[in-house]
Every structure is written in C-alpha cells, then in structure tokens.
Amino acid sequence: MKFASSWISIMATVLASAMLVLSASAAEEGGAAGSSGYGPLGQHQSGECIILRLLGVTLPPHCEPPSEAPFENWRQDFASGTEGWASQKDSGHTGWCGNIEQVDEELQDDSSEAIRSLSGTTHALVRHGECNEFYSDIFVDGAGPASAFRPHADHFPEGGFTSALHIYLDPSWPEGSGFGYTDSFQVLDEEWPNFRYLLMPVERNEEGLFVGEHEITEPGWYSFSMVFSDDNESLAVEFVLSRHGWPQYRQSLETTMFTGESVDDFSVSNTSGAYVMFIYISEDLSLAIDEEQLRHPSQ
C-alpha cells in the first residue's frame, strides 16, 4: 500500500524530534507519567486521578478506580457532541490535528444517500487537517483527530480488554483514497510521551477497498477492534474487523509503528491502554465514525 507506506515514512522521520519536544514540554509543566505526569496528549495524572487541562482551563479531576477494581466498560456515541476527541481547534499540547464534527440526523435534510448513524441519530465526521500551533512544526503534513481524553488506567486489567471504533466504509471511494487507523498502549515505566502505536491501513486501490489484506465489497458500518490480551505475561494484540457483530478479518499485530519493536517484548504488567488516532486520512474523505468503546471480554 504505497499511500500508507509514504505516510508512515514521513511520520517516522519526525518522530524522534517530536518525542524530544513533547518530553521537554511535559518536563516544564509537570514531569513524567505515573504518580505525577501526563497521559495521552496531555492528560495530567496525579495519584489515582487525571486532571484534564483543555484550552487553558483545568477541568474537574477524572479519578481512576484502584488497580484491583474490575474493568468497567465505556462507550462514546457522540450524542452530546465530540467531547473527548482532540483536533486542531484545541490549543497547546492537549490539542492535536485534523477536524471532527458531530452529525445530527434530525438536523439534516432527508436524503437516501445520507449515512445513517449506527445507533441513535448522531455520529461524527473526521477529516485530515493541519495541526494546532503546538504540533505544527513537528507534524508538518497534519493528521486526523485523536480520542485523547478517553478513560485510561494505570494497569493492565485481568483478562485484557478490547478497544473499538465503528467506521463507515464504502467500496465506491475514489481510487487512491484511504486512511491509517491507529490504536496505542502506554509503557508505564517510561516518561511521557510513553506510547507505542499499532497501525491498520485502509486503502482504495485499483483492485478495490482493502482493510489490511481484506477486501470490502459492501458499504456499511464496520467495527475496528484491537484486542489486547495476556500471552504468558507478554502483550499480544489482534486486530478484528467485524460487521453486524460478525468477525470478517483478523490479523495479529506483532510490530509497533514508528519504533519497530516486537509487541510481545512488552510485559502486560508494564502496559495499559491509551487512545485511538487517525494518523492520516486522504483529503477526499470525510470519515463517518460512531460507537467508540472500551470493553472487557467477560462483559
């Protein structure tokens, strides 16, 4: 996939300088992740609570349960807006790149071509765009938005967890279009930014629309799930593409994007979940997304 490969190369080139700049910013404003530091894209952790600072305003702390507490499922259906997603509209290190907007079907003209929400009457559209001023010198080619403020814990839950987002795919997209869907995890004993990223490329080429090596032949909502599990105390991650609850494609993700590390080199005792990001979206696409979820296999 030439489109995906070119974007990965660009992002890998700037990663080293990006980490230096972001680490310096974190050090100036609070230090490392853990007992005192930053979580995804600037979530400040203090003990068992996360203090979100957005647009210069300190929000009420979001407190995580103790490590021994059972995993609690979480979902975002965009019914109340796009809260929790960072874009170019948000300033400073708590912002990011690209654009996201809520779509309310009740406010739209009735059209047979309109995408219907997966559940309810709302979903969101995400687009590639420039980064805010804080990141613009690092990621000069921009990116898509990120779910920077989803809940995250300071431990790996027993039994693992699944991180999922529903995306509307259409085989009639123009040739050459596509996007890079990334999920991530934290390495708990590293200073912020302490993330590793996992990529699933989507590309419309001359043969059709492909998610990884799987061809999409029907338009509709598809679940992009990353299943994080414990494999003899080593981390294992599997991507699962589903439609209507039925798995259509599985792929083991064995190497991290950018850094090229083996996923199974990370211990589950030193990792936890992080956030979703669109590392690139072709300029001709406005991606419809819905039903972002964190869930435990037993629930």
C-alpha positions in Angstrom: 0.0 0.0 0.0 2.0 2.9 -1.3 -0.2 5.6 0.2 0.1 4.1 3.7 3.8 3.5 3.4 4.6 7.1 2.4 2.8 8.5 5.4 4.5 6.0 7.8 7.9 7.1 6.4 7.0 10.8 6.9 5.8 10.3 10.4 8.7 8.0 11.4 11.1 10.8 10.2 9.7 13.3 12.5 9.1 11.0 15.5 12.5 11.4 17.2 12.3 15.2 17.2 8.6 15.1 18.2 9.4 13.0 21.3 12.2 15.4 22.3 9.9 18.4 22.0 7.0 16.8 23.8 9.2 15.4 26.5 10.6 18.9 27.1 7.1 20.4 27.3 6.0 17.7 29.8 9.0 18.3 32.0 8.3 22.0 32.1 4.7 21.5 33.1 4.7 18.5 35.3 7.1 15.6 34.7 6.5 12.0 33.7 3.5 9.8 33.5 2.8 7.6 36.6 2.4 9.1 40.0 2.8 12.6 38.5 2.9 13.3 34.8 1.0 13.2 31.5 -1.2 10.7 29.9 -2.4 10.7 26.2 -1.9 14.1 24.6 -1.6 16.0 27.8 -3.8 14.3 30.4 -2.1 15.1 33.6 -2.1 12.3 36.1 -1.9 13.0 39.8 -2.1 9.9 42.0 -5.2 8.0 41.1 -6.8 11.0 39.4 -6.4 12.5 35.9 -6.6 16.3 35.7 -7.6 17.4 32.2 -6.4 20.8 31.1 -8.0 22.0 27.9 -7.8 25.4 26.3 -6.1 26.7 29.4 -8.9 25.6 31.7 -8.4 22.9 34.4 -11.4 20.5 34.3 -12.6 18.5 37.3 -10.4 15.5 38.0 -11.3 12.2 36.4 -10.4 9.6 39.0 -9.5 6.1 38.0 -10.5 3.1 40.1 -7.9 1.2 42.2 -5.9 -1.4 40.3 -7.8 -4.2 41.9 -11.1 -2.8 40.8 -12.9 -4.7 38.0 -12.7 -3.3 34.4 -15.7 -1.1 33.6 -17.0 -0.8 30.0 -17.1 2.6 28.4 -18.6 4.0 25.2 -18.9 7.2 23.3 -21.8 7.5 20.8 -21.4 11.3 20.0 -24.9 12.0 21.2 -23.7 15.0 23.2 -21.0 16.2 20.8 -17.4 15.2 20.1 -16.1 15.6 23.7 -13.0 13.5 24.3 -11.5 14.0 20.9 -8.6 16.4 20.3 -8.2 18.3 17.0 -6.6 21.4 15.5 -9.2 23.5 17.2 -7.7 22.7 20.7 -4.6 24.6 21.6 -1.4 23.6 23.3 -0.3 20.0 24.0 -3.8 19.0 24.8 -4.8 19.7 21.2 -3.9 17.8 18.1 -4.5 17.8 14.4 -7.3 17.4 11.9 -11.0 18.0 12.3 -14.0 16.3 13.9 -17.7 17.4 13.9 -20.9 15.9 15.2 -23.6 14.9 12.7 -27.2 15.0 13.9 -29.6 13.3 11.5 -32.5 15.3 12.9 -30.9 18.5 11.7 -30.0 17.1 8.2 -32.1 17.2 5.0 -33.7 13.8 4.4 -31.6 12.1 1.7 -31.4 8.5 0.6 -27.6 9.0 0.2 -27.0 10.2 3.8 -25.1 7.9 6.1 -27.4 6.7 8.9 -25.9 6.6 12.4 -25.1 3.2 13.8 -27.3 3.8 16.8 -29.5 6.8 17.7 -29.4 9.8 15.4 -25.9 11.1 15.9 -22.4 10.2 14.8 -19.2 12.1 13.9 -17.2 13.0 10.8 -13.4 13.1 10.9 -11.0 14.7 8.4 -7.4 15.2 7.8 -6.1 18.7 8.6 -3.3 20.8 9.8 -2.1 20.5 13.4 -2.5 23.2 16.0 0.4 25.6 16.6 2.0 23.4 19.3 2.3 20.4 16.9 2.5 22.2 13.5 6.3 22.4 13.4 6.6 18.7 14.2 3.8 17.1 12.1 4.0 19.5 9.1 1.8 17.3 7.0 -1.0 17.2 9.5 -3.0 14.2 10.7 -6.5 13.2 11.7 -8.0 13.8 15.1 -7.4 11.6 18.2 -9.6 10.3 21.1 -7.2 11.8 23.5 -9.4 12.0 26.6 -10.9 8.5 26.7 -10.5 6.9 30.2 -7.3 5.0 30.8 -6.0 3.1 33.8 -2.5 2.7 35.4 -2.6 -1.1 35.0 -3.5 -3.9 32.6 -6.8 -5.4 33.5 -7.0 -9.1 34.2 -8.4 -10.8 31.1 -7.3 -8.0 28.8 -9.6 -5.5 27.0 -10.8 -4.5 23.6 -10.6 -1.0 22.1 -13.0 -0.4 19.3 -14.4 2.2 16.9 -17.0 1.8 14.2 -16.2 3.4 10.8 -18.3 3.6 7.7 -16.6 2.1 4.7 -17.6 2.4 1.1 -16.0 0.5 -1.8 -17.1 3.3 -4.2 -14.5 5.7 -2.7 -12.2 7.1 -5.4 -9.0 5.1 -6.2 -6.1 6.3 -4.1 -8.1 7.3 -1.1 -7.6 5.7 2.3 -6.7 6.3 6.0 -4.5 5.0 8.7 -6.3 3.7 11.8 -4.0 3.5 14.9 -4.6 2.4 18.4 -2.0 2.6 21.1 -0.8 1.5 24.5 1.3 3.0 27.3 4.6 1.7 28.7 4.1 2.5 32.3 7.7 2.9 33.5 8.7 5.4 30.8 8.4 9.1 30.9 5.7 10.8 28.9 5.2 10.6 25.9 5.3 6.8 26.7 3.2 5.4 23.9 3.5 2.7 21.2 1.3 2.7 18.2 -0.3 0.0 16.1 -1.5 0.6 12.6 -4.2 -0.8 10.4 -4.1 0.7 6.9 -7.2 1.1 4.7 -6.7 1.8 1.0 -8.8 2.0 -2.1 -6.6 0.8 -4.9 -7.2 -0.3 -8.5 -8.5 -3.7 -7.2 -10.9 -2.5 -4.6 -11.1 -1.2 -1.0 -8.9 -3.1 1.4 -8.6 -3.2 5.2 -5.2 -4.8 5.6 -5.5 -7.7 3.2 -9.3 -8.0 3.4 -11.4 -6.6 0.6 -14.5 -4.6 1.5 -17.3 -5.3 -1.0 -20.3 -3.8 0.7 -20.8 -0.3 2.1 -21.7 0.0 5.8 -20.5 0.3 9.4 -17.5 -1.9 10.3 -16.1 -2.3 13.8 -12.3 -1.8 14.0 -11.2 -3.6 17.2 -7.9 -4.0 18.8 -7.9 -6.9 21.3 -5.2 -6.6 23.9 -4.5 -9.8 25.8 -2.0 -11.5 28.1 0.1 -14.2 26.4 2.1 -15.8 29.2 2.7 -12.3 30.8 3.6 -10.8 27.4 1.4 -8.4 25.5 -0.5 -9.7 22.5 -2.7 -7.6 20.2 -5.1 -8.8 17.5 -7.0 -6.6 15.1 -10.5 -7.8 14.4 -12.7 -6.3 11.6 -16.4 -7.1 12.2 -19.8 -6.2 10.6 -23.1 -6.7 12.4 -21.2 -8.3 15.2 -19.6 -11.0 12.9 -15.8 -11.1 12.6 -14.7 -10.8 8.9 -11.0 -10.4 9.2 -8.3 -11.0 11.9 -4.7 -10.0 11.9 -2.1 -10.4 14.7 -0.2 -7.1 15.2 3.3 -8.0 16.0 5.3 -4.8 15.5 4.8 -1.3 16.7 4.5 1.5 14.2 7.4 4.1 14.1 9.7 2.2 16.6 9.5 -1.3 15.0 9.5 -3.1 18.4 8.0 -6.5 18.9 4.7 -6.3 20.7 5.5 -9.5 22.7 8.6 -7.8 24.1 6.3 -5.7 26.4 5.1 -7.2 29.6 1.4 -6.8 30.5 2.5 -5.8 34.0 4.1 -2.7 32.5 1.4 -1.7 29.9 -2.1 -0.2 29.8 -4.4 1.2 27.1 -4.1 4.6 25.6 -6.0 6.2 22.7 -7.1 6.0 19.1 -5.8 8.2 16.3 -6.1 8.7 12.6 -2.5 9.1 11.6 -3.6 10.1 8.1 -6.8 10.5 6.1 -6.8 11.3 2.4 -8.0 14.7 1.6 -11.0 13.4 -0.4 -12.5 11.6 2.6 -14.8 12.7 5.4 -14.9 9.5 7.5 -18.1 8.8 9.5 -17.3 7.2 12.9 -19.6 6.0 15.7 -19.7 3.9 18.9 -16.2 4.2 20.4 -15.8 1.5 23.0 -13.6 0.1 25.7 -14.8 -3.3 26.9 -13.8 -6.4 28.8 -14.0 -9.8 27.2 -16.3 -11.0 30.0 -18.8 -8.2 29.7 
